[in-house]
C-alpha cells in the first residue's frame, strides 16, 4: 500500500474548511505473518496486510472518527465528510465539550533497525524454527500438548495533524507464544504459558531455546517435587520480575489511565480506585516503590517515539517513591485537569481511535541482589512464575496463582510449593514492599482495552522484590 501523504494533507485542509477546529489524519499499515505449530506439526500459516486511513476531527466540541481501507482521494474525502457529520450530529447531546491540551508536537521520521530482517525470512525458516523449538519441549514426554505460535508484524504509520504534527515511522515486531500442558497420573496436570518478543528483527528471540529448556525443567519439577502448603497463612513473599510485571500492569497501569479514572471505561474495561485529586498526594506504596511507563525503551515490544496525536514520548513516572505522580493521558483528558499530554494516545490499527494506553510498564529496580532478599527472609514464599491472575473491576483486590514457587525458611529455599495463591489489595501490596532488587527484566504481552476492543503490544516488568505480611493460600485441591 502506498503512502497517501498528499491526500492526507488535503484531508486536513478539507476538515478545517468544513468547520473542524482540529483535524488528525493517520495512515497505518500492518503487514503480518503468523505460524502455528502443535506437537511439532504445522497447524496454521497465514500472512496479510491490514491498513488504511483514519480521520478524527473536533467539531462543535465533539469528536468525529471515521476510517477507510482505501487510500484513493475520493475515499479519503468521503471519510472526512463522515467524520465531520458524526461529530456535528452528536455535539448537541454532549454536556461537556471536548477540549485538547496545547502541546509541542513532533515532526520526525524514524525506523527501528533489524539485524535479521523479518521480511527476508521465508515461511520455511519460521516453520523449521518452531519445529526445532518444539523438540526442546518434547524431551519431557509428560508434556502432552505443545502449542507454539510465532508472529512477525511490520507497522508503518504516517500521522498529520492540523496543528503541525508530522510523524512517519516503521516498527517491526516479533512475538512468540507457547502453551505447554503436562499430565502425570500421580501428580495431575501442569500448564505453563510463555511469551517472548520485542521490536526489531528476528534477533529479539535470541536465547529463547535456553528459556524453553528451563521451563521444561520447571514443569518436570512441579510434577515430581512440588507439594502444597499445609495450610493458609500470612507470610512474607518474594516476587520475581515476572510477577512484578503483571502486578504493575494490572494494579497500577490500568487504574492510572485517566479516561478510566474519569469514567469512560466503566461500561467497557472497568473502573479505577484512583481519583483525579490523587495526583501528587495519594500514597499507594512504600518509599521503595517507583513505577514507570516508558515507550522509548529500545527494542521493547511496546516501543514508540511519538504517539498517535503527534506528542513526543518520554518515561512516565506513574508512582514515584510510593506516591501517585502521573496519570496516563492523551491530549483530551490531560486538558480536563489542566495538564499537557504525556503521549499515551495509542491505537491498535488504522480503524481504531487513539485512547490512553500503557506501553512498557515496570517497577524500577533497587539496590538489593535477588539472592540477598531471599537470604534475608526468615519465613516466606518465593514465587518465580505465575499461572493465572484475577483482579476486581476497580483494580483493588488481586489474586495471583504461582507456578514455580519455593518455601523459604531462614534464608534457604526448602522445597517447591504446588499451586500457591496470594490474595492482596493494591495498597497493601505496594505499601508492604521492603526490598527491591536490581535484576530488571521485561516480558511481552498484548494489552486489551476499548470498545471495540484494541490489543496493543506492551512490555511488563520489574525486578525481584519482597512484600511483607501477605495472605498465602494453599493449593485449592
C-alpha positions as CSV (number, residue, x, y, z in Angstrom):
1,X,0.0,0.0,0.0
2,X,1.5,3.4,-1.0
3,X,1.8,6.3,1.4
4,X,-1.0,8.7,0.6
5,X,0.7,11.8,2.0
6,X,-0.6,14.4,-0.4
7,X,-4.2,13.2,0.1
8,X,-3.7,13.3,3.9
9,X,-2.6,16.9,3.7
10,X,-5.6,17.7,1.6
11,X,-7.9,15.9,4.1
12,X,-6.7,18.0,7.0
13,X,-7.4,21.2,5.0
14,X,-10.8,19.9,3.9
15,X,-11.7,19.1,7.5
16,X,-10.8,22.6,8.7
17,X,-12.8,24.2,5.8
18,X,-15.8,22.1,6.9
19,X,-15.9,23.5,10.4
20,X,-13.4,21.4,12.3
21,X,-11.3,23.2,14.9
22,X,-8.8,20.3,14.9
23,X,-8.1,17.5,12.4
24,X,-5.9,14.4,12.6
25,X,-5.3,12.1,9.7
26,X,-3.4,8.8,10.3
27,X,-2.3,6.2,7.7
28,X,-1.4,2.8,9.2
29,X,-0.5,-0.5,7.5
30,X,0.3,-3.7,9.4
31,X,2.0,-6.5,7.5
32,X,1.6,-9.7,9.5
33,X,2.8,-13.3,9.2
34,X,1.6,-15.9,11.6
35,X,2.8,-19.5,12.1
36,X,1.4,-22.1,14.5
37,X,2.8,-25.5,15.4
38,X,1.1,-28.0,17.6
39,X,3.0,-31.0,18.9
40,X,5.6,-30.5,16.1
41,X,3.1,-30.4,13.3
42,X,2.2,-27.3,11.3
43,X,-1.3,-26.1,12.2
44,X,-1.6,-22.6,10.7
45,X,0.3,-20.4,8.3
46,X,-1.0,-17.1,7.2
47,X,0.1,-13.6,6.0
48,X,-1.9,-10.5,5.4
49,X,-1.8,-6.7,5.2
50,X,-4.3,-4.6,7.1
51,X,-4.3,-0.9,6.6
52,X,-5.9,2.3,5.6
53,X,-6.6,5.9,6.6
54,X,-8.5,7.3,9.6
55,X,-9.7,10.8,10.2
56,X,-10.5,12.3,13.6
57,X,-11.9,15.8,13.9
58,X,-13.2,18.1,16.6
59,X,-16.4,19.9,15.6
60,X,-18.5,22.0,18.0
61,X,-16.7,20.4,20.9
62,X,-17.2,16.8,19.9
63,X,-15.1,14.1,18.3
64,X,-15.9,12.5,15.0
65,X,-14.0,9.5,13.8
66,X,-14.1,7.6,10.5
67,X,-11.8,5.3,8.5
68,X,-11.4,3.8,5.1
69,X,-9.3,0.9,3.9
70,X,-8.7,2.7,0.6
71,X,-6.0,5.3,0.0
72,X,-7.5,7.0,-3.1
73,X,-8.6,10.6,-2.7
74,X,-12.3,10.1,-3.2
75,X,-12.4,7.6,-0.4
76,X,-10.4,9.8,2.0
77,X,-12.6,12.8,1.0
78,X,-15.7,10.8,1.9
79,X,-14.1,9.7,5.2
80,X,-13.5,13.3,6.1
81,X,-17.2,14.1,5.4
82,X,-18.4,11.2,7.6
83,X,-16.2,12.2,10.5
84,X,-17.4,15.8,10.4
85,X,-21.0,14.7,10.1
86,X,-20.7,12.3,13.0
87,X,-19.2,14.9,15.3
88,X,-21.8,17.5,14.4
89,X,-24.7,15.1,14.9
90,X,-23.8,14.2,18.4
91,X,-22.2,17.5,19.6
92,X,-25.6,18.9,20.8
93,X,-26.1,15.8,23.0
94,X,-22.9,16.1,25.0
95,X,-22.8,18.3,28.1
96,X,-19.1,18.6,28.5
97,X,-17.4,19.8,25.4
98,X,-14.1,18.2,24.3
99,X,-11.0,20.2,24.6
100,X,-7.4,19.3,23.9
101,X,-4.2,20.4,25.5
102,X,-1.7,22.6,23.7
103,X,1.4,20.5,23.2
104,X,4.7,20.8,21.4
105,X,4.2,18.4,18.6
106,X,6.8,16.3,16.8
107,X,8.0,16.4,13.2
108,X,10.0,13.3,12.8
109,X,10.7,10.2,10.7
110,X,12.0,7.1,12.5
111,X,12.6,3.4,11.7
112,X,13.5,0.5,14.1
113,X,16.6,-1.3,12.7
114,X,16.8,-5.0,12.2
115,X,19.9,-7.2,12.2
116,X,17.9,-10.1,10.8
117,X,15.1,-8.7,8.8
118,X,11.8,-10.5,9.4
119,X,10.6,-9.7,5.9
120,X,13.6,-11.6,4.4
121,X,12.9,-14.9,6.3
122,X,10.9,-17.4,4.2
123,X,8.0,-19.3,5.8
124,X,10.0,-22.5,5.7
125,X,12.5,-20.9,8.0
126,X,9.8,-19.9,10.6
127,X,8.2,-23.3,10.4
128,X,11.6,-25.0,11.0
129,X,12.4,-22.7,13.9
130,X,9.1,-23.6,15.7
131,X,9.6,-27.3,15.0
132,X,13.1,-27.2,16.5
133,X,11.8,-25.3,19.5
134,X,9.1,-27.9,19.9
135,X,11.8,-30.6,20.1
136,X,13.2,-28.8,23.2
137,X,9.8,-29.3,24.9
138,X,9.3,-32.8,23.6
139,X,12.2,-34.2,25.8
140,X,9.7,-34.3,28.7
141,X,7.2,-37.0,27.5
142,X,4.6,-35.9,30.1
143,X,4.1,-32.6,28.2
144,X,1.3,-33.9,26.1
145,X,0.2,-30.6,24.4
146,X,2.8,-28.2,23.0
147,X,1.3,-25.2,21.2
148,X,3.8,-22.7,19.7
149,X,2.7,-19.5,17.8
150,X,5.0,-17.0,16.1
151,X,4.1,-13.7,14.6
152,X,6.0,-11.0,12.8
153,X,4.5,-7.6,12.2
154,X,5.8,-4.6,10.4
155,X,3.8,-1.4,11.3
156,X,4.1,1.6,9.1
157,X,2.4,4.9,10.1
158,X,2.1,8.5,8.9
159,X,0.3,11.0,11.2
160,X,-0.5,14.5,10.1
161,X,-2.4,17.0,12.4
162,X,-3.9,20.4,11.8
163,X,-1.7,21.9,14.5
164,X,1.6,20.8,13.0
165,X,2.5,17.2,13.8
166,X,4.2,15.1,11.1
167,X,5.3,11.6,12.2
168,X,6.4,8.9,9.9
169,X,7.5,5.6,11.4
170,X,8.3,1.9,10.6
171,X,8.4,-0.5,13.5
172,X,8.9,-4.3,13.1
173,X,7.9,-6.6,15.9
174,X,8.4,-10.3,16.7
175,X,6.3,-12.2,19.2
176,X,6.4,-15.9,20.3
177,X,3.8,-17.5,22.5
178,X,3.9,-21.0,23.8
179,X,1.4,-23.1,25.8
180,X,2.8,-26.3,27.4
181,X,0.4,-28.7,29.1
182,X,1.7,-31.7,31.0
183,X,0.0,-34.6,32.7
184,X,1.1,-37.2,35.2
185,X,-1.3,-39.9,36.5
186,X,0.0,-39.4,40.1
187,X,0.7,-35.7,40.1
188,X,-2.1,-34.4,37.9
189,X,-1.7,-31.6,35.3
190,X,0.6,-28.6,35.0
191,X,0.3,-25.8,32.4
192,X,2.7,-23.1,31.7
193,X,2.3,-20.2,29.1
194,X,5.5,-18.5,27.9
195,X,6.0,-15.3,25.9
196,X,9.0,-13.7,24.2
197,X,9.3,-10.8,21.9
198,X,10.2,-7.2,21.1
199,X,10.7,-4.6,18.4
200,X,13.4,-5.2,15.9
201,X,14.4,-8.1,13.7
202,X,14.4,-11.8,14.4
203,X,17.4,-11.3,16.8
204,X,14.9,-10.4,19.5
205,X,14.3,-14.1,20.0
206,X,17.9,-14.8,20.8
207,X,18.3,-17.2,23.7
208,X,14.7,-18.5,23.6
209,X,15.9,-22.1,23.3
210,X,17.6,-21.9,26.7
211,X,14.5,-20.3,28.2
212,X,12.3,-23.1,26.9
213,X,14.7,-25.7,28.3
214,X,14.4,-24.1,31.7
215,X,10.6,-24.0,31.6
216,X,10.6,-27.7,30.7
217,X,12.8,-28.5,33.7
218,X,10.5,-26.5,35.9
219,X,7.4,-28.4,34.7
220,X,9.2,-31.6,35.5
221,X,10.0,-30.4,39.0
222,X,6.4,-29.2,39.6
223,X,5.1,-32.7,38.7
224,X,7.8,-34.6,40.6
225,X,8.8,-32.4,43.6
226,X,6.2,-29.8,44.4
227,X,3.9,-30.2,47.4
228,X,1.1,-28.0,48.7
229,X,1.4,-25.8,51.7
230,X,-0.1,-27.4,54.8
231,X,-2.4,-24.5,55.4
232,X,-3.2,-20.9,54.6
233,X,-1.1,-18.4,56.4
234,X,0.2,-14.8,56.3
235,X,3.9,-14.6,55.4
236,X,6.5,-12.6,53.5
237,X,6.5,-13.1,49.8
238,X,9.4,-12.6,47.4
239,X,8.2,-12.0,43.9
240,X,10.1,-12.3,40.7
241,X,10.3,-9.9,37.7
242,X,7.5,-11.9,36.0
243,X,5.2,-11.3,39.0
244,X,6.3,-7.6,39.2
245,X,5.3,-7.2,35.6
246,X,1.8,-8.5,35.8
247,X,1.2,-6.7,39.1
248,X,2.3,-3.2,37.9
249,X,0.3,-3.6,34.7
250,X,-2.9,-4.6,36.4
251,X,-2.9,-2.8,39.7
252,X,-1.1,0.5,38.7
253,X,-1.0,0.9,34.9
254,X,-4.7,0.3,34.1
255,X,-6.2,2.2,37.1
256,X,-4.0,5.2,36.3
257,X,-5.3,5.6,32.8
258,X,-7.1,9.0,33.1
259,X,-10.0,8.1,30.8
260,X,-10.7,5.1,33.1
261,X,-10.4,7.4,36.2
262,X,-12.9,9.8,34.7
263,X,-15.5,7.1,33.8
264,X,-15.1,6.4,30.1
265,X,-14.1,2.8,30.6
266,X,-16.7,2.0,33.2
267,X,-19.0,0.0,31.0
268,X,-16.3,-1.5,28.9
269,X,-13.0,-2.5,30.5
270,X,-13.6,-1.4,34.1
271,X,-13.2,1.4,36.6
272,X,-10.4,2.7,38.9
273,X,-9.8,3.1,42.6
274,X,-7.9,6.4,41.7
275,X,-9.4,9.8,41.6
276,X,-8.1,12.9,39.8
277,X,-7.1,14.6,43.1
278,X,-4.8,11.7,43.9
279,X,-2.2,13.2,41.7
280,X,0.9,14.1,43.7
281,X,-0.8,13.4,47.0
282,X,-2.0,9.8,47.4
283,X,0.4,7.3,48.8
284,X,-0.1,3.9,47.2
285,X,3.2,2.3,48.2
286,X,6.3,2.4,50.3
287,X,9.3,4.8,49.6
288,X,10.9,1.9,47.6
289,X,8.2,1.8,45.0
290,X,8.7,3.8,41.8
291,X,6.7,2.6,38.8
292,X,7.5,3.8,35.3
293,X,5.8,3.5,31.9
294,X,8.4,4.2,29.2
295,X,7.5,3.8,25.5
296,X,11.1,4.8,24.4
297,X,12.9,1.7,25.7
298,X,14.9,0.4,22.6
299,X,13.7,-2.9,21.2
300,X,10.8,-3.1,23.6
301,X,7.6,-4.7,22.5
302,X,5.6,-1.5,23.3
303,X,8.2,0.8,21.7
304,X,7.3,4.1,20.1
305,X,8.8,7.6,20.0
306,X,5.7,9.6,19.2
307,X,2.1,8.8,20.0
308,X,-0.9,8.9,17.6
309,X,-1.6,12.5,18.4
310,X,1.9,13.7,17.5
311,X,3.2,14.1,21.1
312,X,6.8,13.1,21.8
313,X,7.0,10.1,24.1
314,X,9.0,10.1,27.4
315,X,9.3,8.0,30.5
316,X,6.1,8.5,32.7
317,X,6.6,8.2,36.4
318,X,3.2,6.8,37.4
319,X,4.3,6.3,41.0
320,X,7.4,8.0,42.5
321,X,8.6,6.8,45.9
322,X,5.2,5.4,46.7
323,X,3.1,8.4,45.7
324,X,0.9,8.6,42.6
325,X,2.8,11.0,40.5
326,X,1.4,10.9,36.9
327,X,-1.6,9.5,35.0
328,X,-1.6,8.1,31.5
329,X,-3.1,10.8,29.4
330,X,-3.9,11.8,25.9
331,X,-4.5,15.5,24.8
332,X,-8.2,15.4,25.6
333,X,-8.0,14.0,29.2
334,X,-4.9,16.0,30.1
335,X,-6.8,19.2,29.2
336,X,-9.6,18.3,31.7
337,X,-7.2,18.5,34.6
338,X,-5.1,21.5,33.3
339,X,-2.1,19.5,32.1
340,X,-0.4,18.6,28.8
341,X,-0.4,15.1,27.3
342,X,2.3,12.6,28.2
343,X,2.0,10.8,24.8
344,X,-0.2,7.9,26.0
345,X,-2.6,8.0,22.9
346,X,-2.4,4.7,21.1
347,X,-4.5,2.9,18.5
348,X,-4.0,-0.8,17.6
349,X,-5.0,-0.5,13.9
350,X,-5.9,2.2,11.4
351,X,-9.6,2.0,12.0
352,X,-9.4,2.3,15.8
353,X,-9.4,5.7,17.6
354,X,-6.4,6.6,19.8
355,X,-7.1,6.3,23.6
356,X,-4.9,6.4,26.7
357,X,-2.8,3.2,26.9
358,X,0.3,1.7,28.6
359,X,3.4,0.9,26.7
360,X,6.3,-0.6,28.8
361,X,5.3,-0.5,32.5
362,X,7.7,-1.6,35.2
363,X,8.8,-1.4,38.8
364,X,12.0,0.5,39.0
365,X,15.0,-1.6,40.2
366,X,16.6,-1.1,43.7
367,X,19.9,-1.9,45.2
368,X,19.4,-5.4,46.6
369,X,20.6,-8.6,44.9
370,X,17.9,-11.2,44.4
371,X,19.8,-13.8,46.4
372,X,20.2,-11.2,49.3
373,X,16.5,-10.7,49.6
374,X,15.9,-14.5,49.8
375,X,18.8,-14.9,52.3
376,X,17.3,-12.1,54.5
377,X,13.8,-13.7,54.5
378,X,13.2,-15.8,57.7
379,X,10.0,-17.5,56.6
380,X,8.1,-16.9,53.4
381,X,7.4,-17.8,49.8
382,X,9.4,-17.2,46.7
383,X,7.2,-17.1,43.5
384,X,9.2,-17.2,40.3
385,X,6.3,-17.5,37.8
386,X,2.5,-17.5,37.7
387,X,-0.3,-19.5,36.1
388,X,-3.2,-17.0,36.4
389,X,-4.3,-13.7,37.9
390,X,-7.6,-12.1,38.8
391,X,-8.3,-8.5,39.8
392,X,-11.6,-6.7,40.5
393,X,-13.3,-4.1,38.4
394,X,-11.6,-1.2,40.2
395,X,-8.2,-2.9,40.3
396,X,-8.1,-3.0,44.1
397,X,-8.3,-6.7,45.1
398,X,-6.0,-9.1,43.3
399,X,-5.4,-12.8,43.4
400,X,-2.3,-14.4,41.8
401,X,-1.6,-18.1,41.3
402,X,2.0,-19.3,41.4
403,X,3.5,-21.9,39.2
404,X,7.2,-22.1,40.1
405,X,7.3,-21.4,43.8
406,X,9.5,-22.3,46.8
407,X,9.1,-22.2,50.6
408,X,11.7,-20.1,52.3
409,X,13.0,-20.9,55.8
410,X,15.8,-19.0,57.4
411,X,17.0,-17.7,54.1
412,X,17.1,-21.1,52.3
413,X,14.7,-22.5,49.6
414,X,13.5,-25.6,51.4
415,X,11.0,-27.2,49.0
416,X,9.0,-26.5,45.9
417,X,5.4,-25.4,46.6
418,X,2.5,-26.6,44.5
419,X,0.0,-24.0,43.2
420,X,0.1,-21.4,45.9
421,X,-2.2,-18.4,45.7
422,X,-1.7,-14.9,47.2
423,X,-4.6,-12.5,47.9
424,X,-3.8,-8.9,48.4
425,X,-5.2,-5.5,47.8
426,X,-3.3,-2.9,45.8
427,X,-2.4,-0.6,48.6
428,X,-1.2,-3.4,50.9
429,X,0.8,-4.9,48.0
430,X,2.8,-1.8,47.3
431,X,2.9,-0.4,50.8
432,X,4.4,-3.5,52.3
433,X,7.4,-3.6,49.9
434,X,10.5,-3.5,52.0
435,X,13.2,-4.7,49.5
436,X,13.7,-4.2,45.7
437,X,16.4,-5.9,43.7
438,X,18.5,-4.8,40.7
439,X,17.6,-7.6,38.3
440,X,15.2,-5.7,36.0
441,X,13.6,-7.9,33.3
442,X,10.8,-7.4,30.8
443,X,8.1,-9.7,29.3
444,X,6.0,-9.0,26.3
445,X,2.2,-9.0,26.3
446,X,-0.9,-7.8,24.5
447,X,-3.0,-5.3,26.5
448,X,-6.7,-5.2,25.8
449,X,-8.9,-2.2,26.2
450,X,-11.6,-0.1,24.5
451,X,-14.9,-0.7,22.6
452,X,-14.4,-2.1,20.0
453,X,-11.5,-3.8,21.8
454,X,-8.0,-2.9,20.9
455,X,-5.0,-5.1,21.7
456,X,-1.7,-3.2,21.7
457,X,1.9,-4.6,22.3
458,X,3.3,-3.8,25.7
459,X,6.2,-4.8,28.0
460,X,5.5,-5.8,31.6
461,X,8.4,-6.0,34.0
462,X,10.4,-5.2,37.1
463,X,13.0,-6.7,39.4
464,X,12.7,-9.2,42.2
465,X,11.0,-7.6,45.3
466,X,9.7,-8.6,48.7
467,X,6.3,-7.8,50.3
468,X,5.8,-8.5,54.0
469,X,2.6,-9.8,55.5
470,X,0.8,-11.3,52.6
471,X,-2.0,-13.8,52.8
472,X,-0.9,-17.0,51.1
473,X,-3.4,-19.8,50.3
474,X,-2.6,-23.4,49.8
475,X,-3.4,-25.3,46.6
476,X,-7.2,-25.3,46.0
477,X,-7.3,-29.1,45.6
